[in-house]
């Protein structure tokens, strides 16, 4: 008779152990799910902060033009906007680096920065669209800045010569434009 009672008691022990394992497993799975949700939330926060820290990206709008001077291209003109979802880009600290096979040079900002006449060896903003734009040195969404780089005398681009220019400003991503002068230089040239 004692043997039967012990078998029943062993079954009861097994049931209690099974219930304990189920409870421990559910607590453990709840902890794992909670950690997963926490990790997902932190990843999302990191992604959003990285996107906002990266800043806006200037976007080239249309063609890059070369204007003739002394038998070569003496100035380069192009228009910039802001890529979709971007915020304003400050131009007062913008650095433009010009490079060819012979030269790597930072061009100085014109004084004043926004003017229709740009001094040799300088760059500036020669036009802002729309006409209702604020007229400040911040490129804002739905605005277009037309930039002119007036090359230093004697550093004109010759036929077929390649160049790159790099624009960088705190709070914005770097824009690199690489083009080549045509093999026949006219007064106004589309650089490709």
N, C-alpha and C positions, 0 to 999 in steps of 0.2 A: 504494500500500500504506500509505503514511503517513496518507492521508486516512481510511482505515478505523480505524486505531488511535486517531486523534484523536476520531472519533465515539464510540468505545467509552469513551474517557477522559472525554468530555463527559457521557455517560450516567452514569458513575460519580460525577462531580462533582455532577450533579443529584440523585442518590440521597443523597449525603452531605449536601447542602444540605437536602433534604427531611427527612432524619432529624434534622438540627440544628433545623429549624423545629418538628418534632413534640416534641422534647425541651424546647425553650424554651417552647412552648405548654403542655406538661404542667406544667412548673415554675411558670409564670405562673398557671395555673388552680389549682394547689395553693395558691399564695400567696393568691389571691382567696378560695378556700374557707376557708382558715385565718382570714383577716381577717373573713369573714362569721360564722364560728363564734365568734370573739372578740367581735364586736359583739353578737351574740345573747346571749352570756353576760353581757356588761356591761349590756345592756338589762334582762335578767332580774334582775340584782343591784340595779339602780336601782329597778325596780318593787317589789321586796321591801322595800328600805329605805324607799321612799316610803310604802308601806302601813303599815309598822311605825311610822314617824315621825308619821303622821297621827293615831294614837291611836284610842281607842275612841269610839264614838258613843252618847250616851245616847238611849234610845228611849222615847217616850211610850207608856204602857200604859193603855188604857182611856180614859175620859172625863176632861175637865177640869171641875171643879165650882166654882161660886161660892157662898159662904155669905153670907147676908144680915146687914147691920148698918146701922142708921140709915136705912132706906128704900132702900139701894143694896147692892151687893155689896161686902163689907168684907174678904173674904179669898178666896183662890183655892187650890184643893187638887187635886193630880194625882200620879200614880205614874210612876216611871221604872225602867227596867231597862237592860241593856246589849244592843246589837244583836249578832247572831250573830257569833262569832269574836272579839269584843272582849275586852279585858283590863280591869282595874279602873280606876275613875275616882275621883280624889281630890276630895272635896267640901270640904276645909278651905280651899282657895283658890278655890272656885267664886264667880263673880260673876253676879248676876241683875240684869238691866236691864229695868225696867218702862217701857212707853211707851203713852200714849194720845194723842189729838189735842192735849191740853193739857200733858202731863207727859212728861218723859224722866228717869228716876231710877234710880240703883243702890240696891238694897235691901241693907241690912247683914245679916250672918249673926246669928242668935240666939245668945245665950250662956247655956247650952250649945247647940251646934248640933243635937244630938239630944235632943228634949224634946217632951212632949205639949202644952205651952203656949208659944206663940210671941208675943213682944212686938209691939205695934203698930209698923209701920215696919221690920219684920224678916222674915226667912224662915228656915225650919229644916226638919229632918227630923222628922216626927211619928210615923212608923211604919217598921219594917224587917221584911221578910218574907224567908225563913221565920223562925220563932222561933229556929232554931238558928244564925242568922247571927252573925257575929263581933261586931256592935254597934259597929264602928269607923266612921270617916268615909270609908271607901272603898266605893264601890258596886262589887260584884264580880259575876262571872257567876252567874246563877241567884239573884240577890238583887233585891229590889224596895224602893226607897226611896219613901215617900210624902212629898211636899214640901207645905208650907203657906206661902203668902206672905200675911202679915197687913198689909193696906194701911194707910198712914198715915191717921189720923183726918182727915176732911174730903176725902179723895181717893177715896171709894167710887165704884164704877162705877154709872152710872145705866142705866135701861132703854134697850136698843138700842146702848149704847156699846161700841165696839171697843177692843181692847188687844192688845199684843204683849209677850211676855217672851222674853228671850234669856239662855240659860245658857251660860257659858263657863268653862272650867277648863284650866290647863296640862295637857297630856297627853291632852286629849280634844277632839273636834270640837264645834262650836257647835250647840246645839239652839234653834230658834226656834219658839215656840208663839203662834199668833194666833187669837183667839177674839172672840166678841161676846156681850154680855149679852142675855138674853131681854127681850121687851117687857113681861113680867109677872114681877116678881121675887118668888120664894117663899123659904122658909127655906133650901132647898138647890136649886141650879139647875145643870142641865147646860149648859155654855157651848158654843156651836157656832161 
